[in-house]
Structures are given as C-alpha cells and as structure tokens.
Amino acid sequence: MLVDLGLLLIRLVIGLSFMAHGAQKLFGSFGGHGIKGTGGFFESIGIKPGVAMAVLAGLAEFAGGAFFAAGFLTPLAGAALAGTMLIAIVKVHGPNGFWAAQNGYEFNLTLLAVAIGVALTGAGAYSLDALFF
C-alpha cells in the first residue's frame, strides 16, 4: 500500500510538472514562449521544422504528463516523457556537462530515469491502469 502511495506521489508531481512545461510550449502559459517562440528556439538549435516540432514536444509533455499523472497507459506516457528528456539532453543540456547549475543535464536525466522507472514498474494501485487493465 505504501508503494502505491509513493507511486501516486511520484506520478502526480512529475506528470503535472510535465503538463506545465507542455503548456509553456503550446499556449505560452507560465511564462513560456508558446509555439512560435519555442519553434524559433528549436530552429536555432537545429530541430526543424521548428514549429511542428514544438507542437509535438508540447503535446508529448502535456498529454504524456496528464496520462502519467493519471496512471493511464503509463508505459506509453513514460516513453513520451523519456523521449522529450532524451532530446533535451542531446540537443540542449548535454554540451553543458552534468550539473544543472551550469545548465547541464542533471535534472533532465533524473526526469528521464523517473519516467522510465515508473513505466517499467507500473503505475500502482491508485491509477487508471489498475482500474481498466
């Protein structure tokens, strides 16, 4: 039972955080730059076409985060979130080294590990996966 509560806590914090990041990309919420601004940044780092890739990244984070938080299709949601973090590590944070204080990939790697870990272990009893599958 405590394991299931722990998984719920992890899923909610990580999933809702990813949703917020997706909302920044898609809608410009929470100080984000929206699709056009994110698309321009993507173009500047060689991710093309920038706007289309910003939509995909935003949807992966927003929908993936929602599914992850709810524990619905958790392996798929975890894969979507892990994919965004892998790209963030390779294209943005990796060249800066490990430490987050130097804009490195430390935090992204942590999120990647959590997404994969929960996807592999399952969402727990307090999830839509447990209810439907």
Protein Blocks (a to p, Z undefined) as FASTA:
>chain_A
ZZmmmmmmmmmmmmmmmmmmmmmmmnopghiabjmlmmmmmmmnopacfklmmmmmmmmm
mmmmmmmmnopaklmmmmmmmmmmmmmmmmmmmmnojblklopaklmmmmmmmmmmmmmn
ogbjbbfklmmZZ
